């Protein structure tokens, strides 16, 4: 299915949290960090300034981003859970 997020919105596929440590220990479910990371799947049109200029959203498809806890709305797209975020909820692009 093709989809285009609304103005100032970004669709993100959540990253699964790590369930083992770097040393190979398996973490209990309660100890697993709830991730606030995901991969950008689609980017909407940027907002328009008072001068009428469209300000692009500074992320691209396939960027890994970090976002605020509790941000966004969970939606199902092609039977997968995705998160629709506001541009303001994204606070970092992860460079790996």
PyMOL Python script that loads the backbone (N, CA, C, O; Angstrom):
from pymol import cmd

cmd.read_pdbstr("""\
ATOM      1  N   UNK A   1       0.838  -1.170   0.000  1.00  0.00           N
ATOM      2  CA  UNK A   1       0.000   0.000   0.000  1.00  0.00           C
ATOM      3  C   UNK A   1       0.889   1.240   0.000  1.00  0.00           C
ATOM      4  O   UNK A   1       1.873   1.300   0.737  1.00  0.00           O
ATOM      5  N   UNK A   2       0.553   2.206  -0.806  1.00  0.00           N
ATOM      6  CA  UNK A   2       1.262   3.481  -0.796  1.00  0.00           C
ATOM      7  C   UNK A   2       0.599   4.408   0.206  1.00  0.00           C
ATOM      8  O   UNK A   2      -0.627   4.424   0.322  1.00  0.00           O
ATOM      9  N   UNK A   3       1.385   5.167   0.919  1.00  0.00           N
ATOM     10  CA  UNK A   3       0.859   6.116   1.879  1.00  0.00           C
ATOM     11  C   UNK A   3       1.772   7.317   1.941  1.00  0.00           C
ATOM     12  O   UNK A   3       2.978   7.199   1.724  1.00  0.00           O
ATOM     13  N   UNK A   4       1.209   8.463   2.235  1.00  0.00           N
ATOM     14  CA  UNK A   4       1.966   9.707   2.361  1.00  0.00           C
ATOM     15  C   UNK A   4       1.513  10.365   3.654  1.00  0.00           C
ATOM     16  O   UNK A   4       0.337  10.702   3.788  1.00  0.00           O
ATOM     17  N   UNK A   5       2.408  10.556   4.600  1.00  0.00           N
ATOM     18  CA  UNK A   5       2.024  11.195   5.865  1.00  0.00           C
ATOM     19  C   UNK A   5       1.558  12.625   5.638  1.00  0.00           C
ATOM     20  O   UNK A   5       1.900  13.253   4.636  1.00  0.00           O
ATOM     21  N   UNK A   6       0.788  13.120   6.564  1.00  0.00           N
ATOM     22  CA  UNK A   6       0.304  14.494   6.495  1.00  0.00           C
ATOM     23  C   UNK A   6       1.424  15.505   6.720  1.00  0.00           C
ATOM     24  O   UNK A   6       2.579  15.136   6.932  1.00  0.00           O
ATOM     25  N   UNK A   7       1.066  16.767   6.669  1.00  0.00           N
ATOM     26  CA  UNK A   7       2.027  17.856   6.833  1.00  0.00           C
ATOM     27  C   UNK A   7       2.694  17.776   8.209  1.00  0.00           C
ATOM     28  O   UNK A   7       2.021  17.716   9.238  1.00  0.00           O
ATOM     29  N   UNK A   8       4.025  17.776   8.202  1.00  0.00           N
ATOM     30  CA  UNK A   8       4.786  17.748   9.448  1.00  0.00           C
ATOM     31  C   UNK A   8       4.820  16.405  10.139  1.00  0.00           C
ATOM     32  O   UNK A   8       5.193  16.322  11.309  1.00  0.00           O
ATOM     33  N   UNK A   9       4.433  15.331   9.426  1.00  0.00           N
ATOM     34  CA  UNK A   9       4.383  13.996  10.029  1.00  0.00           C
ATOM     35  C   UNK A   9       5.392  13.058   9.389  1.00  0.00           C
ATOM     36  O   UNK A   9       5.780  13.232   8.234  1.00  0.00           O
ATOM     37  N   UNK A  10       5.815  12.045  10.170  1.00  0.00           N
ATOM     38  CA  UNK A  10       6.782  11.045   9.733  1.00  0.00           C
ATOM     39  C   UNK A  10       6.272   9.674  10.186  1.00  0.00           C
ATOM     40  O   UNK A  10       5.815   9.531  11.320  1.00  0.00           O
ATOM     41  N   UNK A  11       6.345   8.660   9.306  1.00  0.00           N
ATOM     42  CA  UNK A  11       5.968   7.297   9.667  1.00  0.00           C
ATOM     43  C   UNK A  11       7.244   6.532   9.993  1.00  0.00           C
ATOM     44  O   UNK A  11       8.195   6.527   9.211  1.00  0.00           O
ATOM     45  N   UNK A  12       7.255   5.881  11.164  1.00  0.00           N
ATOM     46  CA  UNK A  12       8.445   5.196  11.663  1.00  0.00           C
ATOM     47  C   UNK A  12       8.099   3.753  12.000  1.00  0.00           C
ATOM     48  O   UNK A  12       7.071   3.476  12.619  1.00  0.00           O
ATOM     49  N   UNK A  13       8.975   2.830  11.582  1.00  0.00           N
ATOM     50  CA  UNK A  13       8.861   1.423  11.978  1.00  0.00           C
ATOM     51  C   UNK A  13       9.724   1.252  13.217  1.00  0.00           C
ATOM     52  O   UNK A  13      10.920   1.543  13.185  1.00  0.00           O
ATOM     53  N   UNK A  14       9.134   0.785  14.302  1.00  0.00           N
ATOM     54  CA  UNK A  14       9.848   0.670  15.571  1.00  0.00           C
ATOM     55  C   UNK A  14      10.957  -0.364  15.501  1.00  0.00           C
ATOM     56  O   UNK A  14      10.822  -1.397  14.846  1.00  0.00           O
ATOM     57  N   UNK A  15      12.050  -0.074  16.183  1.00  0.00           N
ATOM     58  CA  UNK A  15      13.174  -0.987  16.304  1.00  0.00           C
ATOM     59  C   UNK A  15      12.926  -1.876  17.507  1.00  0.00           C
ATOM     60  O   UNK A  15      12.534  -1.394  18.569  1.00  0.00           O
ATOM     61  N   UNK A  16      13.152  -3.167  17.347  1.00  0.00           N
ATOM     62  CA  UNK A  16      12.988  -4.092  18.470  1.00  0.00           C
ATOM     63  C   UNK A  16      14.099  -3.871  19.479  1.00  0.00           C
ATOM     64  O   UNK A  16      15.265  -3.769  19.099  1.00  0.00           O
ATOM     65  N   UNK A  17      13.753  -3.793  20.777  1.00  0.00           N
ATOM     66  CA  UNK A  17      14.791  -3.614  21.798  1.00  0.00           C
ATOM     67  C   UNK A  17      15.690  -4.847  21.916  1.00  0.00           C
ATOM     68  O   UNK A  17      15.258  -5.972  21.662  1.00  0.00           O
ATOM     69  N   UNK A  18      16.928  -4.618  22.298  1.00  0.00           N
ATOM     70  CA  UNK A  18      17.886  -5.716  22.487  1.00  0.00           C
ATOM     71  C   UNK A  18      17.459  -6.554  23.685  1.00  0.00           C
ATOM     72  O   UNK A  18      17.118  -6.009  24.735  1.00  0.00           O
ATOM     73  N   UNK A  19      17.478  -7.876  23.532  1.00  0.00           N
ATOM     74  CA  UNK A  19      17.097  -8.769  24.619  1.00  0.00           C
ATOM     75  C   UNK A  19      18.285  -9.492  25.211  1.00  0.00           C
ATOM     76  O   UNK A  19      18.136 -10.298  26.129  1.00  0.00           O
ATOM     77  N   UNK A  20      19.483  -9.200  24.680  1.00  0.00           N
ATOM     78  CA  UNK A  20      20.707  -9.767  25.247  1.00  0.00           C
ATOM     79  C   UNK A  20      21.729  -8.651  25.390  1.00  0.00           C
ATOM     80  O   UNK A  20      21.700  -7.666  24.652  1.00  0.00           O
ATOM     81  N   UNK A  21      22.623  -8.815  26.338  1.00  0.00           N
ATOM     82  CA  UNK A  21      23.678  -7.827  26.536  1.00  0.00           C
ATOM     83  C   UNK A  21      24.825  -8.104  25.565  1.00  0.00           C
ATOM     84  O   UNK A  21      24.839  -9.128  24.883  1.00  0.00           O
ATOM     85  N   UNK A  22      25.779  -7.187  25.513  1.00  0.00           N
ATOM     86  CA  UNK A  22      26.951  -7.372  24.649  1.00  0.00           C
ATOM     87  C   UNK A  22      27.723  -8.628  25.054  1.00  0.00           C
ATOM     88  O   UNK A  22      28.375  -9.250  24.215  1.00  0.00           O
ATOM     89  N   UNK A  23      27.653  -9.002  26.327  1.00  0.00           N
ATOM     90  CA  UNK A  23      28.343 -10.191  26.812  1.00  0.00           C
ATOM     91  C   UNK A  23      27.561 -11.481  26.609  1.00  0.00           C
ATOM     92  O   UNK A  23      28.056 -12.558  26.940  1.00  0.00           O
ATOM     93  N   UNK A  24      26.347 -11.391  26.070  1.00  0.00           N
ATOM     94  CA  UNK A  24      25.559 -12.569  25.767  1.00  0.00           C
ATOM     95  C   UNK A  24      24.528 -12.952  26.813  1.00  0.00           C
ATOM     96  O   UNK A  24      23.863 -13.978  26.671  1.00  0.00           O
ATOM     97  N   UNK A  25      24.379 -12.146  27.870  1.00  0.00           N
ATOM     98  CA  UNK A  25      23.377 -12.450  28.892  1.00  0.00           C
ATOM     99  C   UNK A  25      21.987 -12.133  28.363  1.00  0.00           C
ATOM    100  O   UNK A  25      21.789 -11.102  27.720  1.00  0.00           O
ATOM    101  N   UNK A  26      21.031 -13.001  28.622  1.00  0.00           N
ATOM    102  CA  UNK A  26      19.644 -12.779  28.209  1.00  0.00           C
ATOM    103  C   UNK A  26      18.953 -11.964  29.296  1.00  0.00           C
ATOM    104  O   UNK A  26      18.992 -12.321  30.473  1.00  0.00           O
ATOM    105  N   UNK A  27      18.318 -10.862  28.887  1.00  0.00           N
ATOM    106  CA  UNK A  27      17.661  -9.976  29.838  1.00  0.00           C
ATOM    107  C   UNK A  27      16.228 -10.422  30.095  1.00  0.00           C
ATOM    108  O   UNK A  27      15.546 -10.923  29.201  1.00  0.00           O
ATOM    109  N   UNK A  28      15.783 -10.228  31.343  1.00  0.00           N
ATOM    110  CA  UNK A  28      14.384 -10.480  31.684  1.00  0.00           C
ATOM    111  C   UNK A  28      13.525  -9.444  30.968  1.00  0.00           C
ATOM    112  O   UNK A  28      13.994  -8.346  30.668  1.00  0.00           O
ATOM    113  N   UNK A  29      12.279  -9.787  30.697  1.00  0.00           N
ATOM    114  CA  UNK A  29      11.376  -8.891  29.971  1.00  0.00           C
ATOM    115  C   UNK A  29      11.260  -7.526  30.654  1.00  0.00           C
ATOM    116  O   UNK A  29      11.147  -6.504  29.977  1.00  0.00           O
ATOM    117  N   UNK A  30      11.287  -7.502  31.997  1.00  0.00           N
ATOM    118  CA  UNK A  30      11.158  -6.241  32.727  1.00  0.00           C
ATOM    119  C   UNK A  30      12.424  -5.396  32.641  1.00  0.00           C
ATOM    120  O   UNK A  30      12.375  -4.189  32.877  1.00  0.00           O
ATOM    121  N   UNK A  31      13.547  -6.006  32.311  1.00  0.00           N
ATOM    122  CA  UNK A  31      14.812  -5.278  32.234  1.00  0.00           C
ATOM    123  C   UNK A  31      15.096  -4.733  30.836  1.00  0.00           C
ATOM    124  O   UNK A  31      16.023  -3.943  30.652  1.00  0.00           O
ATOM    125  N   UNK A  32      14.305  -5.150  29.859  1.00  0.00           N
ATOM    126  CA  UNK A  32      14.541  -4.711  28.485  1.00  0.00           C
ATOM    127  C   UNK A  32      14.130  -3.255  28.345  1.00  0.00           C
ATOM    128  O   UNK A  32      13.020  -2.866  28.708  1.00  0.00           O
ATOM    129  N   UNK A  33      15.048  -2.458  27.810  1.00  0.00           N
ATOM    130  CA  UNK A  33      14.757  -1.045  27.559  1.00  0.00           C
ATOM    131  C   UNK A  33      13.641  -0.914  26.548  1.00  0.00           C
ATOM    132  O   UNK A  33      13.671  -1.558  25.500  1.00  0.00           O
ATOM    133  N   UNK A  34      12.661  -0.088  26.850  1.00  0.00           N
ATOM    134  CA  UNK A  34      11.640   0.204  25.854  1.00  0.00           C
ATOM    135  C   UNK A  34      12.249   1.229  24.911  1.00  0.00           C
ATOM    136  O   UNK A  34      12.558   2.352  25.309  1.00  0.00           O
ATOM    137  N   UNK A  35      12.414   0.839  23.688  1.00  0.00           N
ATOM    138  CA  UNK A  35      13.124   1.662  22.731  1.00  0.00           C
ATOM    139  C   UNK A  35      12.302   2.844  22.260  1.00  0.00           C
ATOM    140  O   UNK A  35      11.081   2.767  22.126  1.00  0.00           O
ATOM    141  N   UNK A  36      12.984   3.909  22.020  1.00  0.00           N
ATOM    142  CA  UNK A  36      12.392   5.088  21.406  1.00  0.00           C
ATOM    143  C   UNK A  36      13.134   5.345  20.113  1.00  0.00           C
ATOM    144  O   UNK A  36      13.463   6.485  19.785  1.00  0.00           O
ATOM    145  N   UNK A  37      13.396   4.273  19.381  1.00  0.00           N
ATOM    146  CA  UNK A  37      14.096   4.342  18.104  1.00  0.00           C
ATOM    147  C   UNK A  37      13.261   3.682  17.028  1.00  0.00           C
ATOM    148  O   UNK A  37      12.445   2.799  17.290  1.00  0.00           O
ATOM    149  N   UNK A  38      13.491   4.136  15.817  1.00  0.00           N
ATOM    150  CA  UNK A  38      12.811   3.500  14.705  1.00  0.00           C
ATOM    151  C   UNK A  38      13.413   3.948  13.389  1.00  0.00           C
ATOM    152  O   UNK A  38      14.218   4.878  13.336  1.00  0.00           O
ATOM    153  N   UNK A  39      13.004   3.265  12.324  1.00  0.00           N
ATOM    154  CA  UNK A  39      13.467   3.573  10.984  1.00  0.00           C
ATOM    155  C   UNK A  39      12.373   4.322  10.247  1.00  0.00           C
ATOM    156  O   UNK A  39      11.219   3.896  10.234  1.00  0.00           O
ATOM    157  N   UNK A  40      12.736   5.432   9.637  1.00  0.00           N
ATOM    158  CA  UNK A  40      11.780   6.251   8.906  1.00  0.00           C
ATOM    159  C   UNK A  40      11.346   5.511   7.645  1.00  0.00           C
ATOM    160  O   UNK A  40      12.175   5.101   6.832  1.00  0.00           O
ATOM    161  N   UNK A  41      10.040   5.349   7.497  1.00  0.00           N
ATOM    162  CA  UNK A  41       9.474   4.653   6.342  1.00  0.00           C
ATOM    163  C   UNK A  41       8.870   5.635   5.323  1.00  0.00           C
ATOM    164  O   UNK A  41       8.836   5.346   4.127  1.00  0.00           O
ATOM    165  N   UNK A  42       8.396   6.791   5.801  1.00  0.00           N
ATOM    166  CA  UNK A  42       7.799   7.794   4.914  1.00  0.00           C
ATOM    167  C   UNK A  42       7.856   9.155   5.600  1.00  0.00           C
ATOM    168  O   UNK A  42       7.770   9.252   6.824  1.00  0.00           O
ATOM    169  N   UNK A  43       8.003  10.200   4.794  1.00  0.00           N
ATOM    170  CA  UNK A  43       8.096  11.565   5.312  1.00  0.00           C
ATOM    171  C   UNK A  43       7.065  12.426   4.584  1.00  0.00           C
ATOM    172  O   UNK A  43       6.988  12.421   3.355  1.00  0.00           O
ATOM    173  N   UNK A  44       6.277  13.161   5.361  1.00  0.00           N
ATOM    174  CA  UNK A  44       5.281  14.054   4.777  1.00  0.00           C
ATOM    175  C   UNK A  44       5.901  15.373   4.345  1.00  0.00           C
ATOM    176  O   UNK A  44       7.094  15.615   4.526  1.00  0.00           O
ATOM    177  N   UNK A  45       5.072  16.201   3.780  1.00  0.00           N
ATOM    178  CA  UNK A  45       5.482  17.542   3.361  1.00  0.00           C
ATOM    179  C   UNK A  45       5.777  18.372   4.607  1.00  0.00           C
ATOM    180  O   UNK A  45       5.103  18.237   5.629  1.00  0.00           O
ATOM    181  N   UNK A  46       6.785  19.226   4.511  1.00  0.00           N
ATOM    182  CA  UNK A  46       7.117  20.094   5.636  1.00  0.00           C
ATOM    183  C   UNK A  46       6.091  21.191   5.827  1.00  0.00           C
ATOM    184  O   UNK A  46       5.256  21.431   4.954  1.00  0.00           O
ATOM    185  N   UNK A  47       6.153  21.846   6.953  1.00  0.00           N
ATOM    186  CA  UNK A  47       5.231  22.942   7.257  1.00  0.00           C
ATOM    187  C   UNK A  47       5.586  24.165   6.424  1.00  0.00           C
ATOM    188  O   UNK A  47       6.710  24.305   5.943  1.00  0.00           O
ATOM    189  N   UNK A  48       4.611  25.042   6.264  1.00  0.00           N
ATOM    190  CA  UNK A  48       4.810  26.275   5.509  1.00  0.00           C
ATOM    191  C   UNK A  48       5.035  27.421   6.485  1.00  0.00           C
ATOM    192  O   UNK A  48       4.271  27.595   7.434  1.00  0.00           O
ATOM    193  N   UNK A  49       6.090  28.206   6.249  1.00  0.00           N
ATOM    194  CA  UNK A  49       6.406  29.351   7.113  1.00  0.00           C
ATOM    195  C   UNK A  49       5.415  30.479   6.859  1.00  0.00           C
ATOM    196  O   UNK A  49       4.618  30.417   5.922  1.00  0.00           O
ATOM    197  N   UNK A  50       5.469  31.509   7.696  1.00  0.00           N
ATOM    198  CA  UNK A  50       4.608  32.677   7.530  1.00  0.00           C
ATOM    199  C   UNK A  50       4.876  33.381   6.198  1.00  0.00           C
ATOM    200  O   UNK A  50       4.002  34.061   5.661  1.00  0.00           O
ATOM    201  N   UNK A  51       6.090  33.211   5.674  1.00  0.00           N
ATOM    202  CA  UNK A  51       6.455  33.834   4.399  1.00  0.00           C
ATOM    203  C   UNK A  51       6.008  32.986   3.203  1.00  0.00           C
ATOM    204  O   UNK A  51       6.224  33.372   2.054  1.00  0.00           O
ATOM    205  N   UNK A  52       5.381  31.821   3.473  1.00  0.00           N
ATOM    206  CA  UNK A  52       4.894  30.976   2.403  1.00  0.00           C
ATOM    207  C   UNK A  52       5.915  29.987   1.861  1.00  0.00           C
ATOM    208  O   UNK A  52       5.687  29.371   0.820  1.00  0.00           O
ATOM    209  N   UNK A  53       7.037  29.828   2.553  1.00  0.00           N
ATOM    210  CA  UNK A  53       8.090  28.908   2.123  1.00  0.00           C
ATOM    211  C   UNK A  53       7.906  27.571   2.847  1.00  0.00           C
ATOM    212  O   UNK A  53       7.714  27.544   4.062  1.00  0.00           O
ATOM    213  N   UNK A  54       7.964  26.459   2.095  1.00  0.00           N
ATOM    214  CA  UNK A  54       7.851  25.129   2.704  1.00  0.00           C
ATOM    215  C   UNK A  54       9.188  24.771   3.344  1.00  0.00           C
ATOM    216  O   UNK A  54      10.230  24.798   2.688  1.00  0.00           O
ATOM    217  N   UNK A  55       9.146  24.440   4.621  1.00  0.00           N
ATOM    218  CA  UNK A  55      10.350  24.068   5.371  1.00  0.00           C
ATOM    219  C   UNK A  55      10.388  22.552   5.430  1.00  0.00           C
ATOM    220  O   UNK A  55       9.568  21.933   6.107  1.00  0.00           O
ATOM    221  N   UNK A  56      11.343  21.948   4.718  1.00  0.00           N
ATOM    222  CA  UNK A  56      11.439  20.486   4.653  1.00  0.00           C
ATOM    223  C   UNK A  56      11.717  19.883   6.016  1.00  0.00           C
ATOM    224  O   UNK A  56      12.384  20.488   6.855  1.00  0.00           O
ATOM    225  N   UNK A  57      11.194  18.675   6.228  1.00  0.00           N
ATOM    226  CA  UNK A  57      11.479  17.907   7.445  1.00  0.00           C
ATOM    227  C   UNK A  57      12.885  17.340   7.283  1.00  0.00           C
ATOM    228  O   UNK A  57      13.189  16.745   6.249  1.00  0.00           O
ATOM    229  N   UNK A  58      13.754  17.513   8.290  1.00  0.00           N
ATOM    230  CA  UNK A  58      15.171  17.155   8.126  1.00  0.00           C
ATOM    231  C   UNK A  58      15.505  15.667   8.299  1.00  0.00           C
ATOM    232  O   UNK A  58      16.607  15.337   8.737  1.00  0.00           O
ATOM    233  N   UNK A  59      14.582  14.774   7.965  1.00  0.00           N
ATOM    234  CA  UNK A  59      14.868  13.346   7.977  1.00  0.00           C
ATOM    235  C   UNK A  59      14.488  12.767   6.622  1.00  0.00           C
ATOM    236  O   UNK A  59      13.688  13.341   5.883  1.00  0.00           O
ATOM    237  N   UNK A  60      15.080  11.614   6.313  1.00  0.00           N
ATOM    238  CA  UNK A  60      14.812  10.942   5.047  1.00  0.00           C
ATOM    239  C   UNK A  60      14.401   9.501   5.316  1.00  0.00           C
ATOM    240  O   UNK A  60      14.632   8.970   6.402  1.00  0.00           O
ATOM    241  N   UNK A  61      13.789   8.874   4.318  1.00  0.00           N
ATOM    242  CA  UNK A  61      13.438   7.460   4.414  1.00  0.00           C
ATOM    243  C   UNK A  61      14.709   6.661   4.692  1.00  0.00           C
ATOM    244  O   UNK A  61      15.757   6.932   4.108  1.00  0.00           O
ATOM    245  N   UNK A  62      14.614   5.695   5.570  1.00  0.00           N
ATOM    246  CA  UNK A  62      15.690   4.800   6.031  1.00  0.00           C
ATOM    247  C   UNK A  62      16.590   5.415   7.100  1.00  0.00           C
ATOM    248  O   UNK A  62      17.497   4.734   7.579  1.00  0.00           O
ATOM    249  N   UNK A  63      16.382   6.664   7.491  1.00  0.00           N
ATOM    250  CA  UNK A  63      17.111   7.217   8.631  1.00  0.00           C
ATOM    251  C   UNK A  63      16.631   6.513   9.897  1.00  0.00           C
ATOM    252  O   UNK A  63      15.449   6.193  10.019  1.00  0.00           O
ATOM    253  N   UNK A  64      17.538   6.271  10.837  1.00  0.00           N
ATOM    254  CA  UNK A  64      17.172   5.755  12.156  1.00  0.00           C
ATOM    255  C   UNK A  64      17.073   6.968  13.065  1.00  0.00           C
ATOM    256  O   UNK A  64      18.013   7.756  13.170  1.00  0.00           O
ATOM    257  N   UNK A  65      15.918   7.113  13.727  1.00  0.00           N
ATOM    258  CA  UNK A  65      15.677   8.298  14.548  1.00  0.00           C
ATOM    259  C   UNK A  65      15.344   7.908  15.979  1.00  0.00           C
ATOM    260  O   UNK A  65      14.899   6.793  16.251  1.00  0.00           O
ATOM    261  N   UNK A  66      15.570   8.851  16.886  1.00  0.00           N
ATOM    262  CA  UNK A  66      15.157   8.712  18.281  1.00  0.00           C
ATOM    263  C   UNK A  66      14.050   9.727  18.499  1.00  0.00           C
ATOM    264  O   UNK A  66      14.078  10.821  17.935  1.00  0.00           O
ATOM    265  N   UNK A  67      13.068   9.356  19.328  1.00  0.00           N
ATOM    266  CA  UNK A  67      11.925  10.239  19.532  1.00  0.00           C
ATOM    267  C   UNK A  67      11.473  10.211  20.985  1.00  0.00           C
ATOM    268  O   UNK A  67      11.888   9.350  21.761  1.00  0.00           O
ATOM    269  N   UNK A  68      10.623  11.159  21.340  1.00  0.00           N
ATOM    270  CA  UNK A  68      10.151  11.321  22.705  1.00  0.00           C
ATOM    271  C   UNK A  68       9.322  10.137  23.164  1.00  0.00           C
ATOM    272  O   UNK A  68       8.602   9.533  22.368  1.00  0.00           O
ATOM    273  N   UNK A  69       9.418   9.799  24.448  1.00  0.00           N
ATOM    274  CA  UNK A  69       8.621   8.734  25.044  1.00  0.00           C
ATOM    275  C   UNK A  69       7.144   9.100  24.976  1.00  0.00           C
ATOM    276  O   UNK A  69       6.757  10.223  25.301  1.00  0.00           O
ATOM    277  N   UNK A  70       6.335   8.159  24.557  1.00  0.00           N
ATOM    278  CA  UNK A  70       4.893   8.387  24.483  1.00  0.00           C
ATOM    279  C   UNK A  70       4.452   9.190  23.272  1.00  0.00           C
ATOM    280  O   UNK A  70       3.276   9.533  23.148  1.00  0.00           O
ATOM    281  N   UNK A  71       5.377   9.491  22.385  1.00  0.00           N
ATOM    282  CA  UNK A  71       5.042  10.304  21.213  1.00  0.00           C
ATOM    283  C   UNK A  71       4.348   9.472  20.152  1.00  0.00           C
ATOM    284  O   UNK A  71       4.521   8.255  20.084  1.00  0.00           O
ATOM    285  N   UNK A  72       3.574  10.131  19.341  1.00  0.00           N
ATOM    286  CA  UNK A  72       3.011   9.525  18.156  1.00  0.00           C
ATOM    287  C   UNK A  72       1.784   8.677  18.375  1.00  0.00           C
ATOM    288  O   UNK A  72       1.311   8.491  19.496  1.00  0.00           O
ATOM    289  N   UNK A  73       1.282   8.167  17.259  1.00  0.00           N
ATOM    290  CA  UNK A  73       0.096   7.328  17.232  1.00  0.00           C
ATOM    291  C   UNK A  73       0.463   6.026  16.526  1.00  0.00           C
ATOM    292  O   UNK A  73       1.025   6.047  15.431  1.00  0.00           O
ATOM    293  N   UNK A  74       0.144   4.892  17.153  1.00  0.00           N
ATOM    294  CA  UNK A  74       0.426   3.593  16.554  1.00  0.00           C
ATOM    295  C   UNK A  74      -0.670   3.287  15.535  1.00  0.00           C
ATOM    296  O   UNK A  74      -1.860   3.387  15.832  1.00  0.00           O
ATOM    297  N   UNK A  75      -0.242   2.910  14.326  1.00  0.00           N
ATOM    298  CA  UNK A  75      -1.177   2.531  13.265  1.00  0.00           C
ATOM    299  C   UNK A  75      -0.703   1.225  12.642  1.00  0.00           C
ATOM    300  O   UNK A  75       0.471   0.870  12.753  1.00  0.00           O
ATOM    301  N   UNK A  76      -1.607   0.516  11.992  1.00  0.00           N
ATOM    302  CA  UNK A  76      -1.256  -0.708  11.271  1.00  0.00           C
ATOM    303  C   UNK A  76      -1.221  -0.392   9.783  1.00  0.00           C
ATOM    304  O   UNK A  76      -2.216   0.047   9.207  1.00  0.00           O
ATOM    305  N   UNK A  77      -0.067  -0.618   9.169  1.00  0.00           N
ATOM    306  CA  UNK A  77       0.095  -0.418   7.736  1.00  0.00           C
ATOM    307  C   UNK A  77       0.643  -1.724   7.175  1.00  0.00           C
ATOM    308  O   UNK A  77       1.697  -2.194   7.604  1.00  0.00           O
ATOM    309  N   UNK A  78      -0.067  -2.308   6.218  1.00  0.00           N
ATOM    310  CA  UNK A  78       0.333  -3.601   5.642  1.00  0.00           C
ATOM    311  C   UNK A  78       0.590  -4.640   6.728  1.00  0.00           C
ATOM    312  O   UNK A  78       1.572  -5.378   6.660  1.00  0.00           O
ATOM    313  N   UNK A  79      -0.269  -4.700   7.710  1.00  0.00           N
ATOM    314  CA  UNK A  79      -0.214  -5.665   8.821  1.00  0.00           C
ATOM    315  C   UNK A  79       1.003  -5.487   9.725  1.00  0.00           C
ATOM    316  O   UNK A  79       1.354  -6.403  10.468  1.00  0.00           O
ATOM    317  N   UNK A  80       1.644  -4.335   9.674  1.00  0.00           N
ATOM    318  CA  UNK A  80       2.770  -4.039  10.566  1.00  0.00           C
ATOM    319  C   UNK A  80       2.440  -2.817  11.401  1.00  0.00           C
ATOM    320  O   UNK A  80       1.805  -1.875  10.927  1.00  0.00           O
ATOM    321  N   UNK A  81       2.881  -2.846  12.657  1.00  0.00           N
ATOM    322  CA  UNK A  81       2.679  -1.681  13.506  1.00  0.00           C
ATOM    323  C   UNK A  81       3.696  -0.609  13.158  1.00  0.00           C
ATOM    324  O   UNK A  81       4.899  -0.867  13.115  1.00  0.00           O
ATOM    325  N   UNK A  82       3.207   0.579  12.915  1.00  0.00           N
ATOM    326  CA  UNK A  82       4.051   1.735  12.624  1.00  0.00           C
ATOM    327  C   UNK A  82       3.643   2.846  13.575  1.00  0.00           C
ATOM    328  O   UNK A  82       2.584   2.790  14.201  1.00  0.00           O
ATOM    329  N   UNK A  83       4.481   3.837  13.672  1.00  0.00           N
ATOM    330  CA  UNK A  83       4.221   4.978  14.532  1.00  0.00           C
ATOM    331  C   UNK A  83       4.223   6.228  13.669  1.00  0.00           C
ATOM    332  O   UNK A  83       5.161   6.461  12.907  1.00  0.00           O
ATOM    333  N   UNK A  84       3.172   7.033  13.787  1.00  0.00           N
ATOM    334  CA  UNK A  84       3.124   8.309  13.078  1.00  0.00           C
ATOM    335  C   UNK A  84       3.518   9.385  14.086  1.00  0.00           C
ATOM    336  O   UNK A  84       2.839   9.594  15.091  1.00  0.00           O
ATOM    337  N   UNK A  85       4.627  10.061  13.796  1.00  0.00           N
ATOM    338  CA  UNK A  85       5.178  11.073  14.695  1.00  0.00           C
ATOM    339  C   UNK A  85       5.055  12.467  14.106  1.00  0.00           C
ATOM    340  O   UNK A  85       5.024  12.641  12.888  1.00  0.00           O
ATOM    341  N   UNK A  86       4.987  13.450  14.981  1.00  0.00           N
ATOM    342  CA  UNK A  86       5.129  14.838  14.549  1.00  0.00           C
ATOM    343  C   UNK A  86       6.621  15.116  14.406  1.00  0.00           C
ATOM    344  O   UNK A  86       7.438  14.521  15.109  1.00  0.00           O
ATOM    345  N   UNK A  87       6.963  15.995  13.521  1.00  0.00           N
ATOM    346  CA  UNK A  87       8.373  16.363  13.321  1.00  0.00           C
ATOM    347  C   UNK A  87       9.020  16.782  14.640  1.00  0.00           C
ATOM    348  O   UNK A  87      10.180  16.455  14.890  1.00  0.00           O
ATOM    349  N   UNK A  88       8.285  17.496  15.478  1.00  0.00           N
ATOM    350  CA  UNK A  88       8.812  18.012  16.748  1.00  0.00           C
ATOM    351  C   UNK A  88       9.163  16.909  17.733  1.00  0.00           C
ATOM    352  O   UNK A  88       9.961  17.130  18.644  1.00  0.00           O
ATOM    353  N   UNK A  89       8.577  15.710  17.566  1.00  0.00           N
ATOM    354  CA  UNK A  89       8.836  14.606  18.496  1.00  0.00           C
ATOM    355  C   UNK A  89      10.153  13.896  18.223  1.00  0.00           C
ATOM    356  O   UNK A  89      10.637  13.143  19.068  1.00  0.00           O
ATOM    357  N   UNK A  90      10.736  14.127  17.054  1.00  0.00           N
ATOM    358  CA  UNK A  90      12.021  13.511  16.708  1.00  0.00           C
ATOM    359  C   UNK A  90      13.130  14.406  17.243  1.00  0.00           C
ATOM    360  O   UNK A  90      13.199  15.588  16.906  1.00  0.00           O
ATOM    361  N   UNK A  91      14.006  13.834  18.084  1.00  0.00           N
ATOM    362  CA  UNK A  91      15.065  14.679  18.637  1.00  0.00           C
ATOM    363  C   UNK A  91      16.463  14.295  18.195  1.00  0.00           C
ATOM    364  O   UNK A  91      17.421  14.988  18.536  1.00  0.00           O
ATOM    365  N   UNK A  92      16.612  13.199  17.436  1.00  0.00           N
ATOM    366  CA  UNK A  92      17.960  12.841  16.955  1.00  0.00           C
ATOM    367  C   UNK A  92      17.873  11.894  15.771  1.00  0.00           C
ATOM    368  O   UNK A  92      16.955  11.080  15.665  1.00  0.00           O
ATOM    369  N   UNK A  93      18.851  12.020  14.887  1.00  0.00           N
ATOM    370  CA  UNK A  93      19.058  11.052  13.819  1.00  0.00           C
ATOM    371  C   UNK A  93      20.285  10.251  14.239  1.00  0.00           C
ATOM    372  O   UNK A  93      21.339  10.828  14.505  1.00  0.00           O
ATOM    373  N   UNK A  94      20.156   8.922  14.300  1.00  0.00           N
ATOM    374  CA  UNK A  94      21.243   8.060  14.746  1.00  0.00           C
ATOM    375  C   UNK A  94      22.149   7.773  13.560  1.00  0.00           C
ATOM    376  O   UNK A  94      21.700   7.278  12.526  1.00  0.00           O
ATOM    377  N   UNK A  95      23.418   8.085  13.717  1.00  0.00           N
ATOM    378  CA  UNK A  95      24.395   7.810  12.661  1.00  0.00           C
ATOM    379  C   UNK A  95      25.237   6.625  13.091  1.00  0.00           C
ATOM    380  O   UNK A  95      26.058   6.738  14.001  1.00  0.00           O
ATOM    381  N   UNK A  96      25.036   5.483  12.437  1.00  0.00           N
ATOM    382  CA  UNK A  96      25.734   4.258  12.837  1.00  0.00           C
ATOM    383  C   UNK A  96      26.899   3.979  11.935  1.00  0.00           C
ATOM    384  O   UNK A  96      27.602   2.986  12.123  1.00  0.00           O
TER     385      UNK A  96
END
""", "prot")
cmd.dss("prot")
cmd.show_as("cartoon", "prot")
cmd.util.cbc("prot")
cmd.orient("prot")
